[in-house]
Amino acid sequence: MISLTIFNTFLIVMAVIALFVFVCLFYFEAGYGYLFNPKYGFPIPNKIGWVLMESPVFIAMCILFFYSPYNAQIPLIALFLIFQTHYLQRSFIFPFLMRGNSKMPFGIVAMGMVFNTLNALMQGGWIFYLAPKQNYYEGWMSKPYIYIGIVVFVTGFIINLHSDYIIRHLRKPGDRAHYIPMGGMFKYVSSANYFGELLEWVGFAIASWSWSALVFVWWTFANLAPRSRSLYLRYEKEFGEEFTKLHRKRIIPFIY
């Protein structure tokens, strides 16, 4: 079993790498979706790309959970279900709801697979192995963290699903034009789907009250905040005043 010292070192390294990624993404756009760029690798169908990219964390968390000697504890089951709800949807439902025949560079897929596997080790290693060993979750269901976290997570999950729905229905079949998303949280931010996802992981961090989940929130922000900026600038360039007059923020309502 890995020691707490080694695990904490792993978290520090992951947090530092996230800082590096955060800075780099202000100079190099992650080239998928609206920002697709073939320089990041040969293109593969979006649906396949998303399944390959997101499913490793779902599978790895299942393995870590089922092999944990503490997997009968209710707080662990609750946290497992919260986490897996997102990745079940993102790995095996979301890709097949996508319309069109867009492509994703394999380099982006490969990087996503690596991060998601490491994230499973971060979250699963703490929740299913290290925390129960220290009786960290003893009496957890009588504390407020899990319930506040679930409410925040579900709110973010609903925002994420609704925003994805709006994006999917911007075009009619055969239409290849670009449009400004309207409705829902898009009233406040240009990347409402990213806001929803960020809110989900803030909720998960509250529910687990762990450094590992907080590092994941930092990773989520480090990845999505620069991308939301790139998308904002792309909208601004393509639509001009039609977009800027909406006075939206990028990813966090009223703040950024």
N, C-alpha and C positions, 0 to 999 in steps of 0.2 A: 504494500500500500504506500502511495506517495505521501511524503511528510507535508505538514502544513507550511513549513518554511519553503520547501521547493515549490509548492503550489502558489504561495504568495509572490515568490520570485517570478513565476510564470505570469501571474496577473500584472505585475509591474512591467514586464517585457511586452505584454500585449498592449498595455496602456500607452507605452512609449511608441510602439509601432503604429498605433492609431493616430498619435500626434503627427508622425511622419506622413501617414496617408492623408490626414486632414490638410496639411500644408501642400502636399503634392497635387491634390485634386483641385486646388485653386489655379494650378498651372497646366494640368493635363486632365481634360474631361474624361470621365468614365464613359467610353464610347458605345453605349447601347441604348435601345429605345429611340426616343426623339433625337438623341445625340449620337446615333450610331456612327462608328468610325472603323473601317476595316483594318486599320493599322494595328489593332489589338488582337489580330488573329483571324484565321479563316472563318467565314460566317457559317453558322448552323441555325436551323429553324428555332425561332423563339421558344416554342412550346418545349422542345427537347432541351434547349439551353436552361430554361427555368427548372425543369425537373432535375437535371443533372446538378445544377447549382445548389438547389435548396434541399433536396432529399437527403444528402449525407447527414445533416444535423438531426433530421427526424429519425433516421435509422440508428444513428449513434446514440441518441438519447434513449431510444427503446432498449438497446443493448445494455447501456449503463444502468438503466432503471431495473431491468429484469435480473441482472446479475448482482444488484446491491443486496446485502443482507438486511437492509433496513426498509425494503420496499413495501412493507405492510403498514408503515406509519402514515397516518392520514395527511399530515402536512406535506409530506413528500409526494403522495399521490396527487394532492391538490395542485402543487407547483408543477408536477409533471404534466397534468392535464392542461393547465394554463399555457405552458410553453408549447406543447404539442398542438394545441388548437390552432395557433398561428401557422405552424409549419405543415400541418396537414392541409390547411387551405392553400398555403403558398406553394407547396410542392406538388400536390396532386389534384387540386381543383382550379386554382387561378390559371395555370398554364393552358388548360383546355377550355377556358372561357374566353381566351384571347382571340381577337378577330384578325383577319388578314394573314399575310405570309411574311411578316417581318423576320429579320435575321439578328443574331447576336454573335459577336466575336468570341471565338473559343477561348481566347486569353482571359476575357472577363469571366467566362464560365469557370475556368480552371482556378482563378483567384478566389472566386466565390466558394468553390468546393473546399479549398484549403482553409479559408476562414471559418466556414460553417463547421468543419470537422473540429477545428481548434476551439470554437465556441461551445460545441457540445462537451468537450473536455472541461472547459471552464465552468459551465453551468452544472453539468452532470457530476463532475468531480466534487464540487462543493455540496450540492444538494443531496446527492445519494450516497456519498462516502465520508467526506470530512466533517460536515455539519452534524450528522446524527451521532458520529463517534464522540463528539464533544457535548452531546445532549443540547445542541443549539436550539432545536425545534421543540424542546419539551414545553408543553403547555401552549404551543403556538396558536392553536385554534381558539384560545381564549384571549388572544391579543389582537389589537386592531389592524396590524400590518397586512395580514392576509386579505381581510375584507376590503380595506381601502384600496389595496393593490388590485384586487379583482375588479372593482368598480372602474378604476382608471384604465385597466387593461381592456375591459369590455368596451368602454367608451372609445378608446383608440381603435380597437378592432372594427367597430361599427363604422367609424369615420373612414378607416382604410378601405373597407369593403364598398362603402357608398361612393367614395372618390374613384376607386377603380371602375365601378359601374358607370360613372359619368364619363370617364376617359374612354371606356370601351364603346360607348354609344355616341361619340362625337362624329363618327363617320357612318354614312350609309354604305351598304355593300358596293364595292367597286370604286368608291371615292378614295382618292389619295391625298386630298388637301389637308392642311393643318388648321385646327380651330382652337380658340381659347376655351378651356373648360369653364363652365358656369354652374352655379348652384352648390348647395352644401357648404363645406368649409372652404371651397374655392372662392367664396365671397371675401375671405380674409387672407388667404395665402395662395400663391401660384402652384405650390406642390402640396395640396391637401392630403394626398395619399401618403406622402412622406411624414407629414405631421401626425397622421393617424398611427403610422408604424412607430414613430418615436414615442408617442404617448403610450402605446402598448408596452414597450420595454421599460418605460418609467414605472408603469403599473407593476410589471413583473419584478422590478428592482425593489419596489415598496413591499410587495408580497413576500419576497424571499429575504429582504433586508440584508443583502449580502454585497461584499465588494466585487464578487465575480459578476453579478448582475449589473452593478454600477459601471464596471468596465465595459460591459456590453452596451449600455446606454451611451457611453462615450464613443464606442466604435460606431454605433448607429448614427450618432450626430456627426462624427468625423467623416462618415461616408456620404450621408444624405444632405448635410448643410451645404457643402461645396457644390454638390450636384443640383440642389435647388437653386443655387445662385446661377449656375450655368444655364439651367432651364429658363430662369427669369430673364437673363440677358438674351437668350435665343427668342423668347416671346417678344421682348422689347424690340429686337432687331427686325423680326418678321412682321409684327403687327403695329409697331409704333404707338401713336397716341391712343389708338383703340384699346391697347393693353394698359399703358401707363396711367390712363385716366381712371382705371379701376382702383388704383392706390392700394394694391395688395402688398403684403409682406411676402417673403420667400417661403419660409417653412414654419415659423412660430408666430401665431397671430399677434399683432400689435407690437412685436419685439424685433423679429429679424425675418 
